[in-house]
């Protein structure tokens, strides 16, 4: 299976290049809104949603399509089609789900390109401009040259297969979809199991009995703080506009800033964990299968209390697993997903007791086994059972799966880095 990574670079633009990119982004917004208007009209009149291929004809009929390459304006049509498809799927379980919104007219959209030339060791990219755009901008050259400054070193043997130009405040970024060569997977080393959660995003255990707990309290605190601040600002905007407007620029900036804080913490966590696996000579990492973890069997969202609902539903647990996957692959470490149902409270990881009458969750974070009279962290119990379950699946003898383990290493986030407490 091919492996891809997204690499980000800042485009070093002169004034001409900047206005050409801005013009293409503005045209992409026009085409997106055109396709969206057609989709809304068809839904209201016929109760059907058009596919991305149907919307290609709508975009093609617009006078603006000739300013962008064919593959670029076709991507815009498919964006609208996929957005409506996701909304249609969501409204089956959530009747309050709202359809996709129009984009602000003055806001440039991202533009995607499949055809381009790469030179100078991936530091320069050339785009072919359409005839209409060159005539309007009075641009005399066939190619638009973009010199790049990568945020991180570009991977050796990586091949850029698709690029996306993203407008920022006063500059443009290039997001490159990069095809990586197949990793050389490790065949020697130990196995590590990981229990994923909200309060403790990562709780890990390896074959040597090492335990690590990454505390998520600071991340949850940031999530709750920004949610309250956004609600406060939104209430002020609605009060000032008599409920006619819910959005403002300050609200948008606040959302981006809060999201950036959480993303930074998650990236740092997965990088720290990956380096830990490499140091301990791990060859496989086992995590729980997250499919449907936030929903009941009937497809509806799980009904937690308000505090848990706010934290768990918004915690980017899927993002965490995705980042672990590609970062571990850089070291040749496989990420394996398995069913984790019943691991946290269906079995004692110390004595192996499965009698539900003797097992009890004292409260959310504590597990009690009356068979061996031990009390331990519920997440540590869960990761221990997950570890044993995987060893049974692969037919490996379970050694050291019972008895006392090493004292857990607790990692905390100080808004800059993850460090061990004590």
N, C-alpha and C positions, 0 to 999 in steps of 0.2 A: 504494500500500500504506500503510495507516494506521501511524503511528508512536506508540509508547507509551513513557512513562518512569515509573519508580517514584519517588515523592517521599515522604519520611518526616517525620512531625511528632510531637512529644510532646503527649500529651493532658493538659491542665490539669484535673485531677479533684478534686472534693471527696470526702468520705468516702462519700457515698451512691453517686455515680457510680462510684467505685473498686470498691465491693463488688458493684455490678450487673455491671460488666465482668468481675470475677473470677468471679462466679457463672456467667456465660455461658461463660467459658473452661473452668470445671470441668465444665459440662454437655457441652461439645464433646468433652472428653476421655472422658467416659462413653460418648458415642455412637460415638466413634472406636473404642474398645476393644470395644464391642458388635459393630460391623461387622467388626472384625478377628477376633474370636472365631468369628463365623459363617464368615468366609473360610477360616480355618484348619481348621475342622471339615469344610467342603465339600471342601477340598483333600485332607485325610487320608482321607475316606470315598469320594470319587468321582474324585479326581485332576483336578478342574477348578477354575478360579478364577472367581468371580462378577464381573460388571461393576459399574460404579458405579450403573447403573440397577437392577440386581438388589438391591444393598445399600440402595438408597433404601427398599425395602419393609421391610427388616430394621430400619432406623433408625426408620421410621414406626411400627413395632410397639412401640417402646420408650416407656415412660411419660415419658421426659425430652424427647421431641421437641417437645412443646407449649410448652416454655420458650424455644424459639428460633424465629425466622422460618423459613418453609419453605425459602427459598433458602439459608439458613445451614446448616441440618442436612443439606440435600442436598449441599452442598459437602463436608461431613464424609464422607459415604458415597463420594463420588467420589475423595476423597483416598486412602481405603483401596483402592478399585478400581484407581487408577493405581499405587499402591505395589506391589500384587500383580502388576499387569501388567508393571511394570519388573523385578520380581524374576523372574518367569517367563521373560522375554526374556533376562535375564542368566544364568540357570542353564543355558541351552542351550550356553553356552560356558564357564561356570564352575560346576562341580558343587558347589563348596564355598560358593556364595552362600547366605546365610541369609535366610529370609523376614522381612517387616517385624515389628518388635517391638511389644509393648504399651507404651502410654505410662504413666508413673507416675501413680497415682491422684490424688496431691496436686498434680500439676503442671497448671496450666491450659493449654489449647491455644489456638491462634489461631482467631479467628472471622472469617468473611468475609461481607460484605454487598453485595448488588447494588442494594438499594432504600434510599434515604436522601435527605435534603435538604441542599443546600449553600447557605450564606448568608454575608454579611459578607466578600465577596471571598475565598472558600474558607478562611476562618479559623474557621468554625463549621459543624459537621455535626450534623444531627438524625437520630436513629435511632428507628424505631417498635418498641416493646417488645411482646412477646406478653402476652396477658391473664393467663396462668398466672404469668409472671415478675413482673408488676406486683402481683398478689395476694400472692405469696410475699414479695416485698421491701417490700410496703405502699407502693408508689410511686404517687402520686396523678396524675401527669401522663401525657399520651399520648406525648410525645416525650422522648427522652433527649438533652440538649444536651451536646455535647462541643466545648470551645474548644481550638484547636490552636496550637502554636508550631512553625512549619516550620523544619527544620534549614537549608534553603537557600531563597532567594526562590522563590515559586511562579511558574512560567512564565506569561507573558501569553498569553491565548487558550487556555490549557490547560483541559481539561474532565475532572473526576474521574468515571470510569466504574465503578470498583469499589474497595472499601476492605477492608483486613484489619487487625484489631486484634490486636497482638502483645504478650503480657505480658512485662515485663522485671522486674528486681529492684526491686520497690517502686513501679513506675509502668507505664504502658501507652504503646505507640507506635501510631501509625496509619500504615500503608503504603498509599498511594493510587496506584492504576493510573491514569495521566493520559494522555489522548488529546491529542496535539499536532497543530497544523496542519501541512500538508505544507510542508517547507522549500523555500525558493527556491534551487535547486541552481545552483552556479556553472557558467558556460559558458566563462569565460576563466580562464587560469592554467596552472600546470604540473602534471605528473604525478609522484607519488612512489610508489616501490615499497618494501615492507617484508618483511623475512625474519624469521620468528618462530622462537624457540628457547628453550632452557632456560638455558644460561649467558649468552646475550645475548638477552633476551626480544624486543627490538626492534632491528633493524638496518635503517636506511632510507637511500634514495638518491633524489635528485630530478633533474630534467632539467638543472639547473645544476651537477651534479656534487657537491653537498654530501652528506657521509656523516655519519651519527650512529649511535652504538652505545650502547645502554642496557645496562649490566652487571647481571646477575642474581645475582651471587655472594652478596650480603648476604641476598637473599630465600631462596636455597637454604640458606644457613647457618641462617636462622631455622627453615626447615622441618625440617632435620635435627635441630636442637637440641630442638625441641618433640616430635618423634617419639621421640627417646631419653628425654626426660623423661616422656612419657606411658607409654612401655614400662616405665620404672622404677617409676612409681607403680602401674601396673596389676599388675606382678609383686608389689609389696608387698601390694596388696589381695587378690590371689589367695592369697598365702601366709598372710595373716592369716585368711582365710575358708575355707582348705583347698579352694581352687579352686571354691568355690560362687558367688563373686561377682567380676565383672570391672569393675564400675563404682563410682565414688564421686563425691561432690560436688566434691572437689578435682580429680579427673580431668576433670570437666565444665568447671570454671572454667579449667583449664589449656588445654583444647581451644579454648574460646572466645577466650582471650587470644592464643593462637598464631595462630588464624584471623584475628583482628582485625588483627594486625600485618601479615600477608601482604596482606589486603584493602586496608589503608591504603597500602601500597607500590604495589600495582597501580593503585589509583585515582589516586595522585599521578603515576605514570608515564604513564598514558593522558592525564591532563590536561596534563602538560608537553608530551607529544608533539603533542596537538591544538593547543595554543597555538603550537607551532613550525610546524605546517602552515599555520595562519592567517597567521602572520607572513611566511611565504615564498610566500604567494599560491598555495597548492595547490588544485586543483579536484577531483582524484581520488587516492585512496590504494589501491594494489593489494597485497593480502596473499594468502598461500597458502591453498588450500582445505584445511581441517583434518579433513575427514571421514575417519575410520578411521586417523588418524595414529598412534594408540597401539596399533593392532592389525595382525596379519598378514592375508594374503589369506583365510586360513581362519577368521578371526574371533577367533582366540586373541590374547592380549596379546603384545607383542613381548618377546623375551628379551634384555634388556640385562644388564650387570653390576649388582651390588647397589647401587652408588652411583648409577648413572644411573637405575636402576629406581625408587629412592626419590624422586629429584628429578623426573624427567620425568613419571612417572605421577601425581604429586600436584601438579605445577605447574599453576595455573589458566589454561591457555593459551586455552581457549574463553571464559572470563570476560574476559580481556584483549581479545579481538577484539570481543566484545559491547560492552564499554565504549567502545572506539575507534569503533564504528559510531554509537552515539547521540550521542557527544560531537562527532564530526566533523560530524554532521548539523546540529548547532546553528549551524555556520558555513556550511552549504550545501555541504559537501564530501562527495562520494560515497565509500563504501567498496566496493571490488570484490574478489571472491575468484576466484582462478584456480588451476589445477593447477600445483604447484611441483616435481613429480617430475623429478629429474635436474638441477635448477638448481645444486646445490651442488658437484657433482663431475663432471657430464657435459659441461661446456663451460667454457673459460676466458673470463671476462668482459672481459679486456684485449685479447687477440688474436683471440678467436673460435674457437680451435682446439677441435675435437670428437673428435680422435683419442684414444681411451681409453688407448692405449699411451704417450702423452706426458703424460697427466694423472694426478695422484696426490694423495691425501690423506696428507700426511706424518704427521700425527696428527690427532686429532679437530678441532682448531681451526685447522689450517694446510693451505693448498692450494698445490700445486706444479705449474707448467706448464713442461715441458721445451721446448716450442716457442718460447716467448719468454723462457725462463729467468727467470721471476718467481715470487716466493713472496708470497702474500697471505693474509689471514684468510679462512677458508672461508665464513663468513657474508657477508662483503663480496662475495666471488665469487658467492655464491648470489643476493644481492639485485640484483647487476648483471645476471645472466642473467634473473632474473625481470622486471626492468625492460625489458630488450630484448625479451623474449618478448611482453610486453603491448603494446609499441609496434608490433610486427609484427602482432599480432591486430587492432588498431584501424586498421591501415594508415597509421600515422604514420611518416615518415622517421626513421631512427635517426641522430641527430646526437650526436656526442660520446660514443658508446657504447664506444669503445675508447681506449686510452692511459691515462696516469696521471690519477688523480682527486685531489681535494683531501684534505688530511690529515683523518682522521675526528675528529669531536668525540665524546669518550667521556664518558658520563653515569654517575655513581655515586650510590647511595642511602646516606644517612647516618642512616637511621631517622627523618628529619624531612622531607627534601626531596631532589629530584634536582638535582645541580649538575655542571657541566663540570669535568673533571679537568685541571689544568695551565693 
